[in-house]
């Protein structure tokens, strides 16, 4: 995660109502929860998945 995305994520966690990427966080969180609850989920992939989804929903693309 680049520095700007990390900063945006911290803003969402500190002040969710005021952050402009709150919806991106919620969508990424819900999809990550679904994956984590699946039988084939790999524990090491969960944080990476969340990071990629958050970046995708916040910016429209993923690196």
C-alpha positions as CSV (number, residue, x, y, z in Angstrom):
1,X,0.0,0.0,0.0
2,X,1.4,3.3,-0.9
3,X,1.7,6.2,1.5
4,X,-1.4,8.1,0.2
5,X,-3.7,5.0,0.5
6,X,-2.4,4.3,4.0
7,X,-3.1,7.9,5.0
8,X,-6.7,7.6,3.6
9,X,-7.2,4.4,5.5
10,X,-6.1,6.0,8.8
11,X,-8.5,8.9,8.1
12,X,-11.4,6.4,7.7
13,X,-10.5,4.6,10.9
14,X,-10.1,7.8,12.9
15,X,-13.2,9.7,11.7
16,X,-15.4,7.4,9.6
17,X,-18.2,9.9,9.2
18,X,-15.9,12.6,7.8
19,X,-13.7,10.5,5.6
20,X,-14.4,10.6,1.9
21,X,-13.4,6.9,1.4
22,X,-15.7,5.5,4.1
23,X,-17.8,3.7,1.5
24,X,-14.6,2.1,-0.1
25,X,-13.6,0.9,3.4
26,X,-17.0,-0.6,4.1
27,X,-17.2,-2.4,0.8
28,X,-13.6,-3.7,1.1
29,X,-14.3,-4.8,4.7
30,X,-17.5,-6.7,3.8
31,X,-15.9,-8.6,0.9
32,X,-12.8,-9.4,3.0
33,X,-15.1,-10.8,5.8
34,X,-16.9,-13.0,3.3
35,X,-13.5,-14.3,2.0
36,X,-12.2,-14.9,5.5
37,X,-15.2,-16.9,6.4
38,X,-14.9,-19.2,3.4
39,X,-13.5,-22.7,3.8
40,X,-10.7,-22.0,1.3
41,X,-9.4,-18.8,2.9
42,X,-5.7,-18.5,3.5
43,X,-4.9,-16.4,6.6
44,X,-1.9,-14.7,4.9
45,X,-4.0,-13.5,2.0
46,X,-6.7,-11.7,4.1
47,X,-4.8,-8.4,4.8
48,X,-3.5,-8.3,1.2
49,X,-7.0,-8.8,-0.1
50,X,-8.4,-6.0,2.1
51,X,-5.6,-3.7,1.0
52,X,-6.1,-4.3,-2.7
53,X,-9.9,-4.0,-2.4
54,X,-9.7,-0.8,-0.4
55,X,-7.4,0.7,-3.0
56,X,-9.6,-0.5,-5.9
57,X,-12.7,1.0,-4.4
58,X,-11.0,4.2,-3.3
59,X,-9.2,5.0,-6.6
60,X,-10.8,2.9,-9.2
61,X,-7.7,0.9,-9.9
62,X,-5.3,-1.5,-8.1
63,X,-1.5,-1.7,-8.5
